[in-house]
């Protein structure tokens, strides 16, 4: 792979994986780039209704 050759991992003759090189490049981030696109409900921190809480307990 490092030399540019492709490697295919197979099981019983059927390809199952193709490893790819890890890139260390991280996409650039722009603080505030989603401004105006996201809204948070006023009751975001309100307790959940009992019916929903029971679903988590089962």
Secondary structure by P-SEA (a helix, b strand, c coil): ccccbbbbbbccccccbbbbbbbccccccccccccccccccccccccccaaaaaaaac
